[in-house]
Amino acid sequence: MTRADSAHRPRTDAGRRLPAGRKADLVDAITDAGQVTVAELAEKFAVSPDTIRRDLDRLDADGLVIRTHGGAVSPQSGAKPETALDLRKQVQMAAKETIGELAAGLVDDGDTIMINGGTTALALARHLADHRSLTIATNNLLLSTEIDPECIRNLYVFGGTVRTHDHVSIGPVHLGGLAGGVDLDVRCRLSLIAVGGVNTASFSTSNVAEATMMRDMMEAGDTVAVMIDSSKFNRKLFAQFAPLAMADYVITDQMPGTEYMNAFAAAGVEVICPE
């Protein structure tokens, strides 16, 4: 066979490559497609569905893809940029609703709270409908579309650079208000922060600027509750922005394993999850 023939030959031997090479190709395929199924990947790479599932589990643990029921999505772009948030809404939907309901149970009428960006935060907003006289500060540009206006006394949005694909603003945790354009430092009774990953030492996310803002929002709260679905455990993303001890609560959809329960206990963190 000539080199030219080889160059035009369909790639039918992908499944016989070394695992590291296949995993790199998997990341590329998922990034390009945005959202794929196990069956599609098994056919593309000529390996068994069980092999693909194991590879996706490993890639998910490394923070390179987001595992979904029956497949995976890309955490960086969530497929095409214009559909990034819509795709994230489809990932772990039931888990996020559970977390949102549990998190809403920490909120009292008349509270001052901070909520960050992301789809878990939007689930929380939907479960605040029965609350009243809340003062909310957020960088989540979609929160006002999800929350019941009847529960809000004041809603403030932090300024800064807008990340249009994620519908969040990134900037300082301050609000304008004083004469001469001086910003106001703000504090709240409760900070509710959704994060991208957790390991037995710290919370993490993939974007440095967002990580800085999330830590500032945690520091501004008298009480801090971190919201994270069970698929994001054992995930160590690029920006390790806060040790476990910065949280008072971790709210999740499933009871973590013994290793994590011990780590949370050592850090003084209470775990809230369904019974």
C-alpha positions as CSV (number, residue, x, y, z in Angstrom):
1,M,0.0,0.0,0.0
2,T,1.4,3.4,-0.9
3,R,1.6,6.4,1.5
4,A,-1.1,8.1,-0.5
5,D,-3.4,5.1,-0.2
6,S,-2.8,5.0,3.5
7,A,-3.6,8.7,3.9
8,H,-7.0,8.2,2.3
9,R,-7.9,5.0,4.1
10,P,-10.7,5.3,6.6
11,R,-9.6,5.1,10.2
12,T,-10.9,1.7,11.1
13,D,-8.1,0.8,13.5
14,A,-8.7,3.5,16.1
15,G,-9.8,0.8,18.7
16,R,-6.4,-0.9,18.5
17,R,-4.5,2.2,19.4
18,L,-3.0,2.7,22.9
19,P,-5.6,3.8,25.4
20,A,-3.8,7.2,25.8
21,G,-4.2,7.9,22.1
22,R,-7.8,6.8,22.0
23,K,-8.6,9.0,25.0
24,A,-7.0,12.0,23.3
25,D,-9.1,11.3,20.2
26,L,-12.2,10.9,22.4
27,V,-11.7,14.4,23.8
28,D,-11.3,15.8,20.3
29,A,-14.4,14.0,19.1
30,I,-16.5,15.2,22.0
31,T,-15.2,18.7,21.8
32,D,-16.1,18.8,18.0
33,A,-19.5,17.3,18.4
34,G,-20.4,18.9,21.8
35,Q,-22.6,16.0,22.8
36,V,-22.2,12.3,21.9
37,T,-23.5,8.9,23.0
38,V,-21.6,5.8,24.0
39,A,-23.0,3.9,21.0
40,E,-21.8,6.6,18.6
41,L,-18.3,6.6,20.1
42,A,-18.1,2.8,20.2
43,E,-18.9,2.7,16.5
44,K,-16.5,5.5,15.6
45,F,-13.5,4.0,17.5
46,A,-14.4,0.3,16.9
47,V,-14.3,-0.7,20.5
48,S,-16.9,-2.1,22.9
49,P,-19.4,0.2,24.7
50,D,-17.9,-1.0,28.0
51,T,-14.5,0.2,26.9
52,I,-16.0,3.6,25.9
53,R,-17.8,3.9,29.3
54,R,-14.5,3.2,31.2
55,D,-12.7,5.8,29.0
56,L,-15.4,8.4,29.6
57,D,-15.4,7.8,33.3
58,R,-11.7,8.4,33.4
59,L,-11.9,11.5,31.3
60,D,-14.8,12.8,33.5
61,A,-12.6,12.2,36.6
62,D,-9.8,14.2,34.9
63,G,-12.2,17.0,34.2
64,L,-11.8,16.7,30.4
65,V,-15.4,15.8,29.6
66,I,-18.8,15.8,31.5
67,R,-20.3,12.3,31.8
68,T,-24.0,12.1,31.1
69,H,-26.5,9.3,31.0
70,G,-25.5,7.4,27.9
71,G,-22.7,9.6,26.8
72,A,-20.7,12.8,27.4
73,V,-20.5,16.5,26.7
74,S,-17.6,18.9,26.5
75,P,-17.2,21.0,29.6
76,Q,-15.3,23.8,27.8
77,S,-17.9,24.6,25.2
78,G,-20.8,22.3,25.7
79,A,-20.9,21.8,21.9
80,K,-21.4,24.9,19.8
81,P,-20.8,28.0,22.0
82,E,-24.3,29.3,21.4
83,T,-25.8,26.2,23.0
84,A,-23.4,25.9,25.9
85,L,-25.8,26.7,28.7
86,D,-28.7,24.8,27.1
87,L,-26.6,21.7,27.0
88,R,-25.5,22.1,30.6
89,K,-29.1,22.4,31.6
90,Q,-29.6,18.9,30.2
91,V,-26.8,17.4,32.3
92,Q,-27.7,15.9,35.7
93,M,-31.1,17.7,35.6
94,A,-32.7,15.7,38.3
95,A,-29.6,16.0,40.5
96,K,-29.6,19.8,40.1
97,E,-33.3,20.1,41.0
98,T,-32.7,18.0,44.1
99,I,-29.7,20.2,45.1
100,G,-31.7,23.4,44.4
101,E,-34.6,22.3,46.6
102,L,-32.2,21.3,49.5
103,A,-30.3,24.6,49.1
104,A,-33.5,26.6,49.3
105,G,-34.1,25.0,52.7
106,L,-31.2,27.0,54.1
107,V,-32.7,30.3,53.0
108,D,-34.9,32.3,55.4
109,D,-37.5,34.9,54.5
110,G,-35.8,38.3,54.6
111,D,-32.4,36.9,53.9
112,T,-29.5,38.5,52.2
113,I,-27.9,35.9,49.9
114,M,-25.3,35.6,47.1
115,I,-25.7,33.2,44.2
116,N,-23.2,32.6,41.5
117,G,-23.6,31.5,37.8
118,G,-24.5,28.1,36.4
119,T,-27.4,25.8,35.9
120,T,-27.4,24.5,39.5
121,A,-27.9,28.1,40.7
122,L,-30.9,28.4,38.3
123,A,-32.4,25.3,39.9
124,L,-32.0,26.9,43.3
125,A,-33.7,30.1,42.0
126,R,-36.8,28.1,40.9
127,H,-37.1,26.6,44.4
128,L,-37.2,30.0,46.2
129,A,-40.7,30.8,45.0
130,D,-42.2,30.4,48.4
131,H,-39.8,32.8,50.1
132,R,-40.3,36.5,50.6
133,S,-38.3,39.7,51.0
134,L,-35.0,38.3,49.7
135,T,-32.1,40.5,48.9
136,I,-30.0,38.7,46.3
137,A,-26.7,39.6,44.7
138,T,-25.5,37.6,41.8
139,N,-23.4,37.4,38.6
140,N,-25.9,35.0,37.0
141,L,-27.5,37.0,34.2
142,L,-30.3,34.5,33.8
143,L,-31.4,34.3,37.4
144,S,-34.0,37.0,37.0
145,T,-35.7,34.9,34.4
146,E,-36.0,31.9,36.7
147,I,-36.9,33.4,40.0
148,D,-40.4,34.4,41.1
149,P,-40.5,38.2,41.4
150,E,-42.8,37.8,44.4
151,C,-39.9,36.5,46.5
152,I,-37.5,39.4,45.8
153,R,-37.1,42.6,47.8
154,N,-33.9,43.6,45.9
155,L,-31.9,41.9,43.2
156,Y,-28.4,43.2,42.4
157,V,-26.2,42.0,39.6
158,F,-22.4,42.4,39.9
159,G,-20.8,44.3,37.0
160,G,-17.8,43.3,34.9
161,T,-17.0,41.5,31.8
162,V,-19.9,39.4,30.4
163,R,-19.2,35.9,29.3
164,T,-22.0,35.6,26.8
165,H,-21.9,31.8,26.3
166,D,-22.3,31.2,30.1
167,H,-24.6,34.2,30.8
168,V,-22.5,35.4,33.7
169,S,-20.6,38.6,34.6
170,I,-17.0,38.4,35.8
171,G,-15.8,41.2,38.0
172,P,-15.3,42.4,41.6
173,V,-17.8,41.5,44.3
174,H,-18.7,45.2,44.8
175,L,-21.7,47.4,44.0
176,G,-21.8,51.0,43.0
177,G,-23.7,53.4,45.2
178,L,-21.6,56.0,46.9
179,A,-21.1,59.6,45.7
180,G,-18.1,60.0,43.5
181,G,-18.4,56.5,42.0
182,V,-17.0,54.7,45.0
183,D,-17.9,51.1,45.2
184,L,-19.6,49.5,48.2
185,D,-18.3,46.4,49.8
186,V,-21.1,44.0,50.4
187,R,-21.7,41.1,52.8
188,C,-24.5,38.6,53.0
189,R,-25.9,36.1,55.5
190,L,-25.6,33.2,53.1
191,S,-23.4,32.5,50.0
192,L,-24.7,29.7,47.8
193,I,-21.9,28.7,45.4
194,A,-22.1,26.1,42.6
195,V,-18.7,24.7,41.8
196,G,-17.2,22.6,38.9
197,G,-15.2,20.1,40.9
198,V,-14.3,18.9,44.3
199,N,-11.6,16.6,45.7
200,T,-10.7,15.7,49.2
201,A,-8.7,19.0,49.6
202,S,-10.4,21.7,47.7
203,F,-13.1,23.1,45.4
204,S,-12.2,23.9,41.8
205,T,-13.4,25.4,38.5
206,S,-11.9,25.7,35.0
207,N,-11.8,29.5,34.7
208,V,-9.4,31.6,36.7
209,A,-11.3,34.8,36.6
210,E,-14.5,33.0,37.7
211,A,-12.6,31.2,40.4
212,T,-11.5,34.5,41.9
213,M,-15.0,35.8,41.9
214,M,-16.4,32.6,43.5
215,R,-13.8,32.8,46.3
216,D,-14.7,36.5,46.9
217,M,-18.4,35.6,47.1
218,M,-17.6,32.9,49.6
219,E,-15.6,35.3,51.7
220,A,-18.5,37.8,51.7
221,G,-20.9,35.3,53.3
222,D,-21.4,34.7,57.0
223,T,-22.4,31.2,56.0
224,V,-21.2,29.4,52.9
225,A,-23.0,26.5,51.1
226,V,-21.4,24.8,48.2
227,M,-23.7,23.2,45.7
228,I,-22.2,20.3,43.7
229,D,-23.8,17.3,42.0
230,S,-22.3,13.8,42.6
231,S,-20.8,13.6,39.0
232,K,-18.3,16.3,39.9
233,F,-16.7,14.5,42.9
234,N,-13.1,13.4,42.4
235,R,-12.7,16.1,39.8
236,K,-9.7,18.5,40.1
237,L,-10.1,21.3,37.6
238,F,-7.6,23.9,36.7
239,A,-8.3,26.6,39.3
240,Q,-8.2,25.3,42.9
241,F,-9.9,28.3,44.5
242,A,-10.9,27.3,48.0
243,P,-10.1,24.7,50.6
244,L,-12.9,22.5,51.9
245,A,-12.9,24.4,55.2
246,M,-14.2,27.6,53.5
247,A,-17.6,25.9,53.3
248,D,-20.0,25.4,56.1
249,Y,-22.2,23.1,54.0
250,V,-21.8,20.9,50.9
251,I,-25.2,20.2,49.2
252,T,-25.2,17.3,46.8
253,D,-27.6,14.7,45.4
254,Q,-26.0,11.5,46.7
255,M,-24.2,10.6,49.9
256,P,-20.5,10.9,49.2
257,G,-18.2,7.9,49.9
258,T,-16.3,7.4,53.2
259,E,-13.2,9.2,52.0
260,Y,-15.1,12.3,51.2
261,M,-17.3,12.2,54.4
262,N,-14.1,11.9,56.4
263,A,-12.5,14.9,54.6
264,F,-15.6,17.0,55.0
265,A,-15.8,16.1,58.7
266,A,-12.1,17.0,59.2
267,A,-12.8,20.4,57.6
268,G,-15.9,21.1,59.7
269,V,-18.2,20.9,56.7
270,E,-21.8,19.5,57.1
271,V,-23.1,17.4,54.1
272,I,-26.7,17.9,53.1
273,C,-28.1,15.3,50.7
274,P,-31.4,13.4,50.3
275,E,-32.2,10.8,53.0
